[in-house]
Amino acid sequence: MIPASIRYPSKKAPVHQRSLALLGALLAFGACAGTAQAANPPAFAAPATATVHPGVMTFTKGSQCTANFVFYDATTTYIGQAAHCSGTGGATETDGCTAKSLPIGTPVEVGGASKPGRLAYNSWLTMQAAKEKDADTCQNNDFALVALDSADAGSVSPAIPTFGVPTGLNTTGVEAGETVRSYGNSGLRGGIALLSPKTGFSVGQGSGGWSHTVYTLTPGLPGDSGSGFIDARGRAFGILSTLSLLPLPGSNGVSDLSRALAYMGAHGGPAVVLADTSRAAAPVPAAASGPAQAPATKATTTKAKKAAAKAKKAKAKAKAAKAARAKAKRKAAAAKARRAKAAKKKAQPVRG
């Protein structure tokens, strides 16, 4: 059986609703974030000189992923990665409520940092401790924080290379067709920086808002896991979590960041603030735009439309085949009933 989706940190060895409760958590997180954002952010480095930033590689016991966004609290600067980057199981283990992970405190090598960070939060471990039962949450809450060593605090910038954002946190999701951008840094790209920025669009939301399906010109590669996604306004909205094989081959599953942060806040995780470039101490470049991005968007749109049409056609064909089988079954049952009736009639005695 082919799994519908897989997660794919890259290995140095073989490459490998509850609606009301969640709404309350999101509202509470929004209120806390609004208060925390009034505090001064750390003195971030200028993007041109920063060595630690969204998009750097992280290595957790040999698993290579891509960092998503920078966060901070009163004492510590963090960088985010996917929870499954510290997973100890296979690529098809996508249920965070049952999949195993390395423990909190595990050293994590962070690209550009002079010293290893440490795993400070993992949504999988948190959900398992809370005995989480909601299927959508278990499948899509894929977020972790790595606490950076204080020696590297002055080398950090929250700006994503090329795009120079995020400008804030998207708490409402992205609509189908909306432009999305990301910066993957898989080792499989051979260090070619031009291949890291990706532009695409959203196919839509699912799982009660926990998941976003996106298409980019080049889909995520092993090692891109955990990379951040931003919307058309430059706001952070998601974390690359899975490569989907069905029903839209080549699309990527993106976990919703605002829900992941709200869950963390509601379950005793670090009280962090997303570091965005509007409050950064150093100026950052404007988000990339213009004609250079247009071909990628057009190409991904065409690819997605073809894949969606193919999936729709296959679904309709399967539905028609199922209906035909049901009709044939009913027809066979009727014929069997007629034969039984005729046999019974023939067996009855006839008066002379």
C-alpha positions in Angstrom: 0.0 0.0 0.0 1.3 3.5 -0.9 1.0 5.9 2.0 -0.9 9.1 1.3 1.9 11.2 2.7 5.4 10.9 4.1 7.7 13.0 6.2 11.2 13.4 5.1 14.1 14.7 7.1 17.3 13.9 5.3 19.6 11.5 7.0 23.4 11.7 6.9 23.2 8.0 6.3 20.6 6.6 3.9 18.3 9.5 2.8 15.7 8.8 4.0 -12.1 20.0 16.0 -11.7 20.1 18.7 -13.1 23.4 17.2 -14.2 25.2 20.4 -11.2 24.2 22.4 -8.8 25.2 19.6 -10.6 28.5 19.1 -10.2 29.3 22.7 -6.5 28.4 22.6 -6.0 30.6 19.5 -7.8 33.5 21.1 -5.7 33.1 24.3 -2.5 32.9 22.3 -3.4 36.0 20.3 -4.0 37.9 23.6 -0.7 36.7 25.0 1.2 37.4 21.8 -0.2 40.9 21.7 1.1 41.6 25.2 4.5 40.0 24.6 5.0 41.8 21.3 5.0 45.1 23.3 8.4 44.0 24.8 11.6 44.9 23.0 12.9 42.1 20.8 16.5 41.0 21.0 19.2 43.0 19.2 19.1 41.0 16.0 22.0 41.0 13.5 21.6 42.7 10.1 20.4 40.2 7.5 23.6 40.7 5.4 25.8 39.6 8.3 23.6 37.2 10.3 24.8 33.6 10.3 21.7 32.1 11.9 18.4 32.8 10.2 15.3 31.1 8.8 16.4 28.6 6.2 19.6 27.4 7.8 20.1 23.6 8.1 19.5 21.9 11.4 20.9 18.4 12.3 19.3 16.3 15.0 21.2 13.1 15.6 21.9 12.9 11.8 18.5 14.0 10.5 18.9 17.2 8.4 16.0 19.6 8.3 15.5 23.3 7.4 14.8 25.9 10.2 11.5 27.9 9.7 11.3 31.0 11.9 13.0 32.8 14.8 11.2 33.1 18.2 12.2 34.6 21.5 11.1 35.0 25.1 12.5 37.0 28.0 15.7 35.1 28.2 16.2 32.9 25.1 16.3 33.1 21.3 14.9 30.0 19.5 14.7 28.8 16.0 11.9 26.5 14.8 12.0 23.2 13.1 9.4 20.4 12.5 8.7 18.0 15.4 9.4 15.0 13.1 13.0 16.2 12.6 13.8 14.6 16.0 11.6 11.5 15.2 13.1 8.1 15.6 10.8 6.1 13.4 10.2 5.8 9.6 9.2 8.4 7.1 5.6 7.1 7.0 5.1 7.6 10.7 3.0 10.8 10.5 0.8 10.5 13.6 2.5 12.7 16.2 0.4 11.1 19.0 2.1 7.7 18.5 5.4 8.4 16.7 8.5 8.4 18.8 10.9 11.3 19.2 14.2 12.1 20.9 13.8 13.8 24.3 13.8 17.4 25.3 17.4 18.6 25.8 18.7 16.7 22.8 21.6 18.6 21.2 20.8 20.1 17.7 23.4 21.4 15.4 22.2 24.7 13.8 23.8 26.0 10.6 25.8 29.2 11.2 25.8 28.8 15.0 29.1 28.4 16.9 27.6 26.0 19.5 24.8 23.4 19.3 21.4 24.4 20.4 19.1 22.1 22.4 15.6 20.7 21.8 13.4 22.9 24.0 9.9 21.9 22.8 8.4 19.2 20.6 4.7 19.0 19.8 4.8 15.2 19.4 6.1 14.7 23.0 3.6 17.3 24.3 0.6 15.6 22.6 1.6 12.2 23.9 2.0 13.6 27.4 -1.4 15.2 27.1 -2.9 12.0 25.7 -4.2 14.0 22.7 -7.1 12.2 20.9 -8.1 14.6 18.1 -7.1 13.0 14.8 -6.5 16.3 13.0 -4.3 17.6 15.7 -2.3 14.4 16.0 -1.7 14.2 12.3 -0.8 17.9 11.7 0.7 19.4 14.9 4.3 19.2 13.7 6.4 21.9 15.4 9.5 22.1 17.6 11.7 24.8 19.1 15.5 24.7 19.4 16.9 27.0 22.0 20.1 28.7 20.7 23.1 29.0 22.8 23.5 32.5 24.3 26.8 32.8 22.5 25.0 33.0 19.2 22.2 35.4 20.1 24.0 38.3 18.4 24.3 36.4 15.1 20.6 35.9 14.6 18.3 37.6 12.1 14.6 36.8 11.7 14.6 37.6 8.0 14.2 34.8 5.5 16.8 35.1 2.8 15.6 36.5 -0.5 12.2 37.5 0.9 13.2 39.5 3.9 10.2 38.6 6.0 8.1 37.5 8.0 6.1 40.6 8.8 3.9 38.9 11.4 1.8 35.8 12.1 -1.1 34.8 9.9 -3.9 33.5 12.2 -6.7 33.2 9.6 -5.1 30.8 7.1 -4.6 31.1 3.3 -7.3 30.8 0.6 -7.1 28.5 -2.4 -5.1 30.2 -5.2 -3.2 32.6 -2.8 0.5 33.0 -3.5 2.8 31.3 -1.0 6.6 31.4 -0.6 9.1 29.3 1.1 12.9 28.8 1.5 14.1 25.2 1.5 17.7 24.2 2.2 18.0 20.5 1.6 21.5 19.2 1.3 20.4 17.5 -2.0 20.5 21.0 -3.6 24.3 20.9 -3.4 24.5 24.3 -1.7 23.1 26.1 -4.8 21.3 29.1 -3.2 19.3 29.9 -6.3 17.3 26.7 -5.8 16.3 27.5 -2.2 13.6 30.2 -2.7 10.3 28.7 -3.8 7.1 30.4 -5.0 3.8 28.6 -5.5 0.1 28.8 -4.3 -2.3 27.2 -1.9 -4.7 24.5 -3.0 -6.7 24.9 0.1 -7.0 24.2 3.8 -8.1 21.0 5.5 -8.2 19.1 8.8 -10.1 21.8 10.6 -7.6 24.5 9.6 -4.6 22.4 10.8 -3.3 21.7 7.3 -2.6 23.6 4.1 -1.9 21.8 0.7 0.5 23.8 -1.4 2.2 23.5 -4.8 5.5 25.1 -5.5 7.6 25.1 -8.7 9.8 22.4 -7.1 8.2 20.4 -4.3 9.9 19.9 -1.0 12.9 17.6 -1.0 14.2 15.4 1.8 16.0 17.9 4.1 13.4 20.8 3.4 11.3 19.4 6.2 10.4 22.1 8.7 11.0 25.1 6.4 8.6 28.0 6.9 5.9 29.2 4.6 4.7 32.8 4.2 1.6 34.2 2.6 1.3 36.9 -0.1 1.6 39.6 2.6 4.8 38.1 4.0 3.1 36.7 7.1 4.3 33.4 8.6 1.5 30.7 8.3 3.0 27.3 8.1 5.7 24.6 8.4 6.6 22.1 5.7 5.5 18.8 7.1 4.7 16.2 4.5 5.1 15.2 0.8 1.7 14.2 -0.4 1.5 11.2 -2.8 -2.4 11.1 -2.9 -4.6 12.6 -4.1 -2.4 15.3 -5.6 1.1 13.9 -6.3 4.0 16.3 -5.7 2.0 18.6 -3.4 3.2 19.5 0.1 1.4 19.3 3.4 2.0 22.4 5.5 1.1 22.5 9.2 -0.6 25.6 10.5 1.8 27.7 12.6 -0.7 29.7 14.5 -2.5 26.5 15.7 0.8 24.9 16.6 1.8 27.9 18.7 -1.6 28.1 20.4 -1.4 24.4 21.3 2.1 24.9 22.7 0.9 27.9 24.8 -2.1 25.9 26.1 0.0 23.0 27.2 2.8 24.7 29.1 5.3 25.2 26.3 7.7 28.2 26.1 5.9 31.6 26.0 7.5 32.7 22.8 7.0 35.6 20.4 7.5 35.2 16.6 10.4 37.5 15.7 9.2 39.4 12.7 11.1 42.0 10.6 8.8 44.9 11.4 10.2 44.9 15.0 13.8 43.8 14.1 16.6 46.1 15.3 18.2 46.0 11.9 16.6 47.0 8.6 15.7 44.2 6.2 15.1 44.1 2.4 11.5 44.2 1.0 9.9 40.9 0.0 10.9 39.7 -3.4 8.4 40.3 -6.1 8.2 41.1 -9.8 8.3 39.4 -13.2 11.0 36.8 -12.0 8.4 35.1 -9.8 5.6 35.1 -12.4 6.8 32.1 -14.4 7.0 29.9 -11.3 3.5 30.8 -10.2 2.1 30.1 -13.7 4.0 26.8 -14.0 2.9 25.6 -10.6 -0.7 26.7 -11.3 -0.8 24.7 -14.6 0.8 21.6 -12.9 -1.7 21.8 -10.0 -4.7 22.2 -12.3 -3.6 19.2 -14.4 -3.1 17.1 -11.2 -6.4 18.2 -9.7 -8.2 17.4 -13.0 -6.6 14.0 -13.2 -7.5 13.2 -9.5 -11.1 14.4 -10.2 -11.3 12.2 -13.3 -9.9 9.2 -11.4 -12.4 9.8 -8.6 -15.3 10.0 -11.0 -14.2 6.9 -12.8 -13.9 5.0 -9.5 -17.4 6.2 -8.5 -18.8 5.1 -11.9 -17.2 1.7 -11.6 -18.6 1.3 -8.1 -22.1 2.2 -9.3 -21.7 -0.2 -12.2 -20.7 -3.0 -9.8 -23.6 -2.3 -7.5 -26.0 -2.3 -10.5 -24.7 -5.6 -11.8 -25.0 -7.1 -8.3 -28.6 -5.9 -8.0 -29.3 -7.4 -11.5 -27.7 -10.7 -10.6 -29.8 -10.8 -7.4 -33.0 -10.2 -9.3 -32.2 -12.9 -11.8 -31.4 -15.3 -9.0 -34.8 -14.5 -7.3 -36.6 -15.1 -10.6 -35.0 -18.5 -11.1 -35.8 -19.5 -7.5 -39.4 -18.4 -8.0 -39.7 -20.4 -11.3 -38.1 -23.5 -9.7 -40.6 -23.3 -6.8 -43.5 -22.9 -9.1 -42.4 -26.0 -11.2 -42.1 -28.1 -8.1 -45.7 -27.5 -6.9 -48.1 -30.4 -7.5 -50.7 -29.9 -10.3 -54.3 -31.0 -9.9 -55.6 -33.2 -12.8 
